């Protein structure tokens, strides 16, 4: 028997699950299809940083505005999700320091501080002594740092678990370890009817949200030129544990070469490499060495932490390093991919936009110009969700 839904979301990462939950909260019937387990993709190797101020860079005013809007959504989103699911998302407004490892770094960061002031961002430059007063674990060689007190992080596994629980509790459906064989279109490819799953089952849908990360463009049945140019960007991360030792820092620590997230339960995450390696997800000695070397430049005590694991994931990248959120050319198809390293940060505002789009409304203005139509010549990516 063919089942019908208002919305089928392809992809069970943070973005896909958040979109499905928001659509279900609107009263729509929802199915999430995930080829593995929810959170197994890029969400599973994300550090969960909520850090738009310290990521601000020259020539990216539009991205900065979007990322700030993403940060603004998180406190209410985290509170609502925890209330609905009973799961702790690990949301913490810890503040952040972008630390200069040497004088060259300090020169770069002073220019960034000028940009932040010109944009009215909440950030300030600290001397090395001032930075060490806030974070005593910093190296005595650190000449200075940028402080952004409004930034923080969440725990991605906690967010995924909360979204899964909330979606199912409110009547949404989830099919894990299920592939999508192909989309089914009508009217010469102009209108979406549904999809055929890997087990041969047919599903009808008014809307299909493609939120499969780096694999979003590889779905069979997409008309030529429909998919935006999504590519995989490899990132390796390192997980450590403080054990009986003190955490290396209370705040989110970033440098020009790495970040360090110290969680209150003793877990420490160091990331992340950025590599153009196609769909390669091998963990390499070089990648781990680079991360440890960069972290210990500013936090020498990471040397003493217990090794837990090292993983690699694939972020969905785009030519302009911005997400793709909007309606496709095929009626009923909606894109939600290309978030790069900001998938967790932008999940709440993306979910808000997707719920609006499938209800025939306009998305938040911060996302209005991020649809797939900004790419004049689209290219279908590799891989199958």
C-alpha positions in Angstrom: 0.0 0.0 0.0 1.4 3.4 -1.0 1.5 5.9 1.9 1.1 9.6 1.4 2.7 12.5 3.3 2.6 16.2 3.2 6.4 16.3 3.6 9.1 13.7 3.1 12.6 14.8 4.3 15.5 13.0 2.8 18.4 13.1 5.3 18.4 12.6 9.1 21.0 15.1 10.2 20.4 18.1 12.4 19.0 20.2 9.5 16.7 17.5 8.2 15.4 16.5 11.6 14.9 20.1 12.6 12.9 20.8 9.4 10.8 17.7 9.9 10.0 18.6 13.5 9.0 22.2 12.6 6.8 20.9 9.8 5.1 18.4 12.1 4.6 21.2 14.6 2.7 23.0 11.8 0.3 20.0 11.7 1.8 18.4 8.5 2.3 14.7 8.1 6.0 14.0 7.9 8.4 11.2 7.1 12.2 11.3 7.4 14.2 8.9 5.3 17.8 8.3 6.4 20.1 5.9 4.7 22.0 5.1 7.9 21.3 6.1 11.4 20.2 9.7 12.2 23.1 11.9 13.0 25.6 9.5 11.3 26.8 12.1 8.6 28.3 15.5 9.1 26.1 16.1 12.2 27.9 13.1 13.8 31.3 14.8 13.5 30.3 18.4 14.3 31.5 20.2 17.3 28.3 22.1 17.7 29.8 25.6 17.7 27.5 28.6 17.7 30.1 31.2 16.7 29.1 33.7 14.1 31.1 36.6 15.5 34.4 34.8 15.6 33.8 33.5 12.1 33.2 37.0 10.7 35.5 37.8 7.8 36.0 40.5 5.2 33.6 40.6 2.3 31.0 38.3 4.0 28.5 40.8 5.3 25.5 38.8 4.0 26.8 35.6 5.6 27.5 37.4 8.9 23.9 38.6 9.0 22.6 35.1 8.4 24.9 33.5 10.9 23.9 36.1 13.6 20.2 35.4 12.9 21.0 31.7 13.3 22.6 32.3 16.7 19.6 34.4 17.9 17.3 31.5 17.3 19.2 29.0 19.4 18.3 29.8 23.0 14.5 29.6 22.4 15.0 26.6 20.1 17.1 24.7 22.6 14.7 25.4 25.4 11.6 24.3 23.4 13.4 21.2 22.1 14.5 20.1 25.6 10.9 20.7 26.9 9.3 18.7 24.2 11.8 15.8 24.1 13.1 15.7 27.7 16.7 15.5 26.2 19.5 17.9 27.1 20.8 19.6 24.0 24.0 20.8 25.8 23.3 24.4 24.9 25.8 26.7 26.7 26.5 30.3 26.2 30.2 29.9 27.2 31.7 32.8 25.3 34.6 32.4 22.9 38.2 33.5 22.5 40.0 33.6 19.2 43.6 33.2 20.3 46.7 34.4 18.6 49.4 31.8 18.7 52.1 34.4 17.7 52.6 38.0 16.7 51.7 37.3 13.0 48.3 35.8 14.2 47.8 38.9 16.4 48.2 41.2 13.5 45.6 39.3 11.5 43.2 39.2 14.4 43.6 43.0 15.1 42.4 43.6 11.6 39.4 41.3 12.2 38.7 43.2 15.4 38.5 46.4 13.4 36.0 44.6 11.1 33.9 43.5 14.0 33.8 47.0 15.5 32.7 48.4 12.1 29.8 45.9 12.0 28.8 46.6 15.6 29.5 43.0 16.7 29.9 42.2 20.4 33.7 41.5 20.5 36.8 43.1 22.0 40.5 42.7 21.8 42.4 41.4 24.8 46.1 41.5 25.6 47.8 38.2 26.4 47.6 38.9 30.1 43.9 39.7 29.9 43.2 36.6 27.9 45.1 34.4 30.5 43.2 36.0 33.3 40.0 34.6 31.7 41.6 31.3 30.6 44.6 30.4 32.8 45.4 27.4 30.6 46.5 29.5 27.7 50.2 29.5 26.8 52.3 32.3 28.3 53.4 32.9 24.7 49.9 34.0 23.5 50.2 37.7 22.7 46.4 38.4 22.6 42.9 37.3 21.7 39.5 38.4 20.5 36.7 37.8 23.0 33.1 37.2 21.9 31.0 36.7 25.0 27.7 35.8 23.3 29.0 32.7 21.5 28.8 29.1 22.7 28.0 25.6 21.6 25.5 22.7 21.7 26.1 19.0 21.9 25.2 17.6 18.4 24.4 14.1 19.5 22.1 15.5 22.2 20.4 17.8 19.6 19.9 14.8 17.2 18.5 12.6 20.0 16.2 15.4 21.1 14.9 16.1 17.6 14.4 12.4 17.0 12.4 12.0 20.2 10.4 15.1 19.7 9.5 14.2 16.1 8.3 10.7 17.0 6.5 11.9 20.1 4.5 14.3 18.0 3.5 11.8 15.4 6.2 12.2 12.8 7.6 9.1 11.2 11.2 8.0 10.6 12.7 5.3 8.4 16.4 4.7 9.1 18.8 2.5 7.1 16.6 3.2 4.1 17.8 4.5 0.8 15.9 6.5 -1.8 16.0 4.7 -5.1 14.6 7.5 -7.2 12.2 10.5 -7.3 9.0 10.1 -9.2 7.9 13.0 -11.3 4.9 13.9 -13.4 4.0 16.4 -16.2 7.3 15.8 -18.0 9.4 16.3 -14.9 7.7 19.5 -13.8 5.8 18.2 -10.8 6.9 15.9 -7.9 4.7 12.9 -7.1 6.8 11.0 -4.6 9.6 8.5 -4.5 10.6 4.9 -4.6 12.6 3.7 -1.6 15.4 1.2 -1.7 13.2 -1.7 -0.5 10.8 -1.0 -3.4 8.1 0.8 -1.4 6.4 3.8 -3.1 5.8 7.0 -1.1 3.7 9.9 -2.2 4.5 13.4 -1.1 3.3 16.9 -1.6 6.8 18.2 -0.8 10.2 16.5 -0.7 12.9 18.3 1.3 16.4 17.3 0.2 18.6 17.6 3.3 21.1 14.9 2.6 24.2 17.1 2.9 27.0 16.4 0.4 24.8 13.6 -1.2 21.8 15.9 -1.8 22.4 16.3 -5.5 22.9 12.7 -6.4 19.3 11.5 -6.2 18.1 9.5 -9.2 15.2 11.1 -10.9 16.3 14.7 -10.6 16.0 16.4 -14.0 19.3 17.6 -15.6 20.3 21.0 -14.2 18.0 20.8 -11.1 20.6 20.1 -8.5 22.8 23.0 -7.2 26.6 22.5 -7.3 27.1 20.7 -4.0 30.5 19.2 -3.2 31.9 17.3 -0.2 34.4 19.1 2.0 36.2 16.7 4.3 36.7 17.6 8.0 38.6 15.5 10.6 38.0 16.0 14.3 39.7 14.6 17.4 37.8 13.6 20.6 39.6 13.6 24.0 38.6 13.3 27.6 39.8 15.3 30.6 39.1 12.5 33.1 40.4 13.6 36.5 42.2 16.6 35.0 40.7 20.1 34.7 39.3 21.1 31.3 41.8 23.0 29.2 39.4 26.0 29.0 35.9 27.1 30.0 35.2 29.0 26.8 35.2 28.0 23.2 38.7 28.5 22.0 39.6 29.2 18.4 42.8 29.9 16.6 43.5 30.6 12.9 44.2 26.8 12.6 41.8 24.9 14.9 39.1 25.1 17.6 38.8 23.5 21.0 35.4 22.8 22.6 35.6 21.8 26.3 32.3 20.3 27.5 31.2 20.3 31.1 31.1 16.5 31.2 34.8 16.3 30.5 34.7 15.7 26.8 37.0 17.8 24.6 36.7 18.2 20.8 39.5 19.5 18.6 38.8 20.3 15.0 38.7 20.6 12.2 40.6 20.1 9.0 39.2 21.5 5.7 40.1 19.2 2.8 39.0 18.9 -0.8 39.2 15.1 -1.1 35.9 14.1 -2.7 34.0 11.5 -0.7 37.1 10.2 1.2 36.3 9.8 4.9 39.6 8.2 6.0 41.2 9.6 9.2 44.8 10.4 8.5 47.9 10.7 10.7 48.6 14.1 9.1 45.2 15.4 9.8 45.3 14.4 13.5 48.9 15.7 13.9 47.9 19.1 12.5 45.0 19.4 14.9 47.0 18.5 17.9 49.9 20.7 16.9 47.6 23.7 16.4 45.7 23.1 19.7 48.8 22.7 21.9 50.3 26.0 20.5 47.8 27.8 22.7 46.6 25.2 25.2 49.7 23.1 26.2 47.7 20.9 28.6 45.9 19.1 25.8 49.0 16.9 25.7 47.8 15.3 28.9 44.3 14.5 27.8 43.1 11.0 27.2 42.6 10.0 23.5 39.0 8.8 22.8 38.5 8.8 19.0 39.2 10.5 15.7 36.6 10.8 12.9 36.1 12.3 9.5 33.0 13.6 7.9 31.8 15.4 4.8 30.4 18.9 4.9 28.2 20.0 2.0 30.0 22.9 0.3 28.9 25.3 -2.5 30.9 27.6 -4.8 29.9 30.7 -2.7 30.3 29.0 0.6 26.7 29.7 1.5 23.7 27.3 2.1 21.1 26.4 -0.4 17.6 26.8 1.1 14.6 27.3 -1.2 12.2 25.8 -3.7 13.6 24.0 -6.7 12.5 24.1 -10.3 10.4 21.0 -9.9 7.1 21.8 -8.2 7.1 20.3 -4.7 10.9 20.0 -4.4 12.7 22.0 -1.7 16.4 22.2 -1.1 18.2 22.4 2.3 21.9 21.7 1.9 25.2 23.4 1.4 25.6 24.7 5.0 29.3 23.8 5.2 30.6 24.1 8.7 27.5 26.0 9.9 24.8 23.3 9.7 24.3 23.2 13.5 24.3 27.0 13.8 21.8 27.4 11.0 19.5 24.5 11.8 16.8 26.4 13.6 16.5 29.2 11.1 16.7 26.7 8.2 13.9 24.6 9.8 11.8 27.8 10.2 12.4 28.6 6.5 11.5 25.1 5.3 8.3 24.9 7.4 7.3 28.2 5.8 8.1 27.1 2.3 6.1 23.9 2.5 3.2 25.9 3.8 3.3 28.3 0.9 4.8 31.1 2.9 8.0 33.1 2.4 11.1 32.2 4.4 12.8 34.6 6.9 14.3 37.5 5.1 17.8 36.4 6.1 17.4 33.3 4.0 15.3 34.8 1.1 18.3 35.1 -1.3 19.8 31.7 -0.6 17.7 29.6 -3.0 19.1 27.3 -5.7 18.2 29.7 -8.5 21.2 31.8 -7.7 23.3 29.3 -9.6 22.7 29.8 -13.3 24.2 26.5 -14.3 23.6 23.7 -11.9 25.4 20.4 -11.8 24.2 17.1 -10.3 26.5 15.8 -7.5 27.7 12.3 -6.9 26.4 9.7 -4.4 22.9 8.5 -3.5 21.0 9.5 -0.3 
